[in-house]
Amino acid sequence: MDFRTLRSDLVRDLPPVAFPEPPAPVRFDLDQGMVDEETLPFDALKAAMVSVLEEDKGEALQYVSYADRAKSSSQRTYRSRFQEIFLGNEALRRQLARWIAARQGVNDLGPENFLVTSGTSAVFPLIAHAFVNPGEAVLMEAMTLGHGEKAFRMRGAVIRKVAIDSNGLMIEALERELEALRREGIRPKLLYTISTFHLPTGAVLPEERRHALLALARKWELVVIEDGVYAELRYDGPRVPSLWSLDRSGLVMQVHGFAKILAPGIRIGWIGGRPEMIDALAAARSDFGVSQWMCRAMARIMEDGILESHVERVAAQCRRKRDVAVAAVKKYCGDWVDFTPPQGGMYLWLEMRENVDWERALQAARAAGLSLRPGERFRPDGARYLRLAFCHASFEELEEGIRTLGSAIANAARVPIGGEVS
C-alpha cells in the first residue's frame, strides 16, 4: 500500500520531515541559532520550578489556576480562570505586560493583551486561522523565517515577497505589492516582518521606515505581525522603537519568546496586541495551553528581576562571540566574502564573491565537519549566501570553524589572491 495516498491535500506535496546526514561528523556547528550553553540559568530555573511546586502544590499542575494563592478570591473570577486555557497563565501575562512596558514603552498593557504559546513558532498557525482567509494575501520580506510562511501557505494564503535592502523592508516595494494585489482583486490582509535584527541579514528597519510602514498599514487596514525574538540582543548602536510601541491603530501584534534570551527548551513564547486581536487568536486555539508549572516558574523569574539581568548577560556574551566571529571572517575569509557586522542578533550574513565556486566550497566545508545554513534556505536565489550562527558555538569552535570555512573557500576560489585565473 502506498501510504502517501492517505495524506490530505494540505500535506501531500510538502517535503518530508527529514534532514540529510552530513557527509562527515559535525565538528563545528555554526548552523543553529541557539544561546550559549554557558549562559543557561540552571540554578534560577531549578529554584523557581521547585518553589512553585512547594508553594503552589497541585495548582501548578492543573490546566488553569483554580485557586491561585497569589490573588484574593475577589480578583479571581470563574471566567478569568478558564481564560487561562486559551490565553495562558495570568500571572505570567501580567509580568509580560510589565516587562514590555519597561523594555519597549508600550503602556496600558494587562494580561488581556497577551496570549502564551508553546514557543513562538506555535503562534503562526493561530495567526493564519485567526486573520487570513484562503485567497487573501500575506506579505513577507524577500528572505524570511520558514515556519510562518508554511503556516500561511497551508491556510491557502497568497504569499507575496517584498524586496529588502541593507536597511530591511523597502517601503516603496511594499506599496507596489499592495497596489498590484488590488489590481488583481486580491485583498492584502497581513504583513509579517522581522524589523529588528532581521533573519537572516541582521538588518534593522530605520525609524522613518517604521512610521511609513505603519501609515501604509492604516491606509490598507493591514494586520502587521512584528517578530521581536532577536530585538533584545543588541550589541551596538541606539535602540530603535518597536513597531508595537509606535503603533496607534491597534493593527500591530508582536511575537516574542524566551528561546533566544533565556533557553529554547523552556518552550514559552507569546504574542501581544489589542484585546480584540488576542481574542481572535484565542478563538482559533484548540489545545489546552502551555504548562502551568513552567509558566508560573517564569512568572517568578520575571517578578524577581532575574530575566532582566540575564538578558544583559546573554547579550554581553553574544557580543563577545560576534566580535570573535567578525574578526575570524575578516582574517580567514575576507578575500572571498562581503558582509556587514551586525549590531545585534545571532548571525552573520555572508555573500560569496563571484570568483568562488560556492557549491564546491560548501561541499568541502561539510566534508571537513562544518555545519552551515546556506542562503537558499531563505530565498530561492540565495545560492551565493551563507548564514553563520555565532552565539551557540564556543570561542574555540568559532575560530577553528571559520578557519576551516576560509580554507574551503580558498580552495574553491577561481582566482587566487594576487594570482591568475586557475
N, C-alpha and C positions, 0 to 999 in steps of 0.2 A: 504494500500500500504506500502511495505517495502522501505522506502526512502534510506536505505543503498545501494540498488541496483543501485542508481543513482550516487554513488561515483565513482571517477576514480580509476584505478588500483593503482595509487600512494598513495592514502589516505585510501583505503578500509581496510587495515589491521593495520592502525595506531591507537593508543589509542585515546579515545575521549578527547576533551579539557575540562576536568572536574577535580576538586580537591575534595577529600572526606572531609566531615565536620569533624572537630576534635571532639573527644568524650566529651570534656569539653571546656568551653570558654577559649581562649588563654590569659593567664596572663603574660607569659614570652616568648617573641618572640626572639629566638636565631637561627632562621632559615634563614632569609633574609639577603643577602649581600648588605646592603644599608648604606649610610652615616648617621652620627648623625644629626638629625633634627636641633640641636643647631648650627651646622656649616653651614647650608644653607644660601647663601649670598643674603638674601631678598632685602636689600637696594641697593646693587650693581646691581643686575639683574633688579630691578624696574627702577633705574636711567638709565641704559643702554637702556632698551626697550623703555622708554618714550622719551629719547633723540633721538633715531633712528627715531621714528615716527615724532617728532617735526622737526628734521633737514632734514631727507630724504623723509618724507611725502610718497607719493604714491610709490616711488621707493622701499620702504621697504616691500610693499605688492604685488609686481609683481612676476612673475615666475623667471625673471632674472633682472640684473641691466641694464636697458635700457640707462640711462644717469647718471651714478654714479657721484655725485658731488665731490667725493674724488679723481677723476682722470681726467686728461685732455682728450679731445676728441682723441688726438693722441695716447693715451695709451689704449683706449677702442675701439677695432675693433668689427665689426659685429660678427665675428667668436668667439672672446673671450667672448662676451656677452652670446651667445647661448650655449657655452660650460658649462655655469653655470647650465643649466638644468641637465646635466649629471654628472658634477664634483662637483657642489656646489658653493656657494658664493665665488667669487675670493678673496675678502678682508680677509675672514676667512682663506682661504687656504694659503694666504701669511703669516698670523700670525702663522699658524701651522708650516710653514716652518721655521720661526724664532725660535719658541718655541722648536721644535725638535732639531734644531741646538744647542741651548743653553743647553738643558737638556741632550741630548744624543751625541752631537758632530757629527751628520750626516750633513755634509756641502753640499754646492752647491745645495740646495733644492729651489724649487719655487712652485707656485700654481699648476703647471702641475704634480707635484709629489703626489698630494692628491686627493682623492675622498671622499666627505662628504655623510654620510648616516643617516637615522633616527635611531640612536642608533647603537651600534656595532653589534648586532645580525642581523641587516638587510644586512650586508655585506656578510654573508655566502652564501646565495643563489646566489649572484653575483659571488663570488669566484668559486662556484661549476659550474656555467654555463660558466664562462669565461675560466676556465683552465682544467676542468675534463670532459672527455668523458665517457659515460656509459661503464662499464667493466674495466676502469682504476682504479688504486689503490690509496686510500688516507690513509696515515699512521697517527695515533694519539696515544697519550700517553694512557697507560692502564686505567687510570682514567682521565676523561676529561669532558669538558662542553658539554651538550647535544645538544645545538642549532646547532652547527657546524656539528656534526655527523648526525643529522636529515636532514640537507640540502644536505649533500654529499650522504646519502643513497637514498634520493628522486631523485637525479641525476642519480642513478644507479651505483654509485661507489662501488668498492670492498673495504671494510673497514678492515684494519689490525691494531691491537693494539700492541704497543711497550712497553715492560716492563720498569718500573721505579724503582728507589730506593730512599733513603733519599736525594740524590742529583739530583733527577729529571730523565730525559730521559737517558736510558743506551745506549751508542753509539754502543757497541757490539751487543746488541739486535736489534737495528735499522739496522745494517749491515746484520745481519742474516735474518731479514724480507725482506730486499731488495734482497738478494740472493735467498731466497725462491720464491719470486714473479717472478724473472727472470726464475727460473726453471719451474714455472707454466705457463710461457708465458704471464704474466700479466705485463703491464707497470706501474711502480710506478711513480705517477705524482706529488703528493703533500704531504707535511708533515705539520700538524697543531700542534703547541706546545705553551704551556704557560711556557716560560722558566724562568720567574722571578715571584716568589711567586705563584707557581703552584696551580691551583684549582683542587682538594681540599686540597692537602697535605701541601702547603706553601713552597715547596722545591725551591731552587734557583740553576739553572744549572751552575756549575763551568765554569770559562773562558776556561780552557783547553778542556772541553767537547764542548763548543760552537765552538771553532776552528775546532774540529774534525767533528762536525755536518756539518759545512759549507763546509768542504773538501768533505764529502760524497755528499752534495747537488750538488757541482760542478761536481763530478765524474758521478753522476746519472742524472744530469740535472733535479733536483727535486725542484719544487717550495716550498719555506718554508714560511708558514704563522705564524708569531710571534705575539701572543696575548699579548699586553703590558698594559692591563687595570689596573693591580694591581701594576705595577712596580714603580709608583711614591710614593706608600705608604710604604716607608722603614723606619724602626724604629731603627734597629741596623745593624752593620757590614758595610763593604765597598761596594760601588756601583759596580756592575758588568756590563760591557758594554753590550748593547743590541746586539742581533744578527744583526739587521739592521746596526748598527754602525760598526760592524766588517766585514760585507759582502763586497766583491769586485766583485761579479759575477752578481749582479742585480737580483738574484733569490729570495731574501728575501723581503717580504712585511710585514708591521706591522699594526695590527689592534689596535685602541686606541679609547678613547672617554672621555666624561665629566661625565659619570654616577658615577664613583667611586671617583672622585676628586672634583666634584662640586655639581651636583644634577642629579639624574636619570631622572627626569621629563623633563629635557631640551631636551632629545631625540636627541642628536647630537653625532654621532660617526664618525670615519674616518678610511681610510686605506691609507698607504703611500707606495710608491715604485717607480721604474723606470717609466718614462712616457709611455713606450711601454706596461708595465704591467697595468698601470692605464687605458690606452686606451682600453685594453681588457675588463676590468670591466665596463667601460662606455658603451661599445658596447652591453653588456648584460643587461643594465638597461632599465626598461620600465616605471618607474614612472617619475614624474616631479620634482624630487629632494626634498630638505629639505626647510623648511620655511626660506625665505629671511629675514624676521623680526628677527627671533631668531638667525640666523647666523650672521647678522650684529651686533646684541647686543653682541654676544660672541666675535666677532672680536674687538669690542670696549673694552670689559673687558680685553682681552689679550693685546691690544695696550696700555692700561693704567697701565699694570703691576699688575692688580688685581688678575689674575689667579695664578701667581707665589706665591704671599704671601698667597693666600687662600689654595693652595696645602700644604704649610708648616703648616698652621693652622689645616687642616684636619688631616695631618699625626701626628701632636702633640697630638690631641685629641684621635685618634685611638691608638696611642702608650699607652696613659694612660688607655684606655679601654682594650688593650691587656694585660697590666700588672695586672689589676684587675681580668681579666678572668683567666689568668695563675695561679695567687695566689689562686683564688677560686677553680679551678680544683684540684690543689695540696692539698688544705685543705679538700674539701668535697668528692673528687673522687679519690684521689691519690692512694688508696689501690686497686683499681679495673681497672684503665686505664693506658695506656702508651701514651706519646705524646712528641713532641719536640716543645718548644715555638718558634713560627715563628719570623723571622726577619722583616717581613712585611706582607702586605695583610690584609685580613679581617676575617680570620678563624683560629680556632684550629681544628686539625685533631686528633681525639681520637680513640685509639684502645682498645677495651674491652679485659680484660684478660679472660683466659679460665674458671675461676671459676664464671663467671657471666652469668646468663640466660638472654641474652640481649633482646630477644623478650619480656620476662616478664617485664624487666626493662623499655623498650620503652613504653609498654602499660601503665605502672604505671606513667611514666613521662607525657605522653599525658593526662592521666586522671587527673593529677594534674595541667593541664593548661600550659604545656611546649611544645612549638612548636620547632621541631628539624628537621635536614636533615640527614636521615640515609644513611649509606655508600653505600647501594645497588643502590642508585640513580646514582652513579658514576661508579660502576663496579658490575657485577653480583655476585662476591664472596666477596662483601664488607659488608656482614651482621654484622660483628663484629666491624664496624667502625661508627663514627659519626662526622659530620661536625658541628661545633659550631660557629656561627657568633657573633662577639663581637662589631662591630663598631656602629650598629644602636641602640642597647639597652642602656638604662640609666645605670649609675653605680649601682643603687639600683636593677634594673632588672637583671643585670648580677650576682650580689651577690646572690640574692634570687633564681634566676632561676637555677644557678649552684648548690646551696644548695639543691634545690628540685630534681635536677638530681642525686646528690650524694645519697640522701635518697632513690630514686627509685632503684638505682643500688645496694645499700647496702641490701635492702630488697629482691633483686633478686640474691644475691650472694650465691653460693652453699657452699662456705667456708667462714664463718665469720672471721673477724680479730682475730687472735690468738686463733681460736676455732677449733672444729672438723667439719667434713663434716656434713651438715644439712640434 
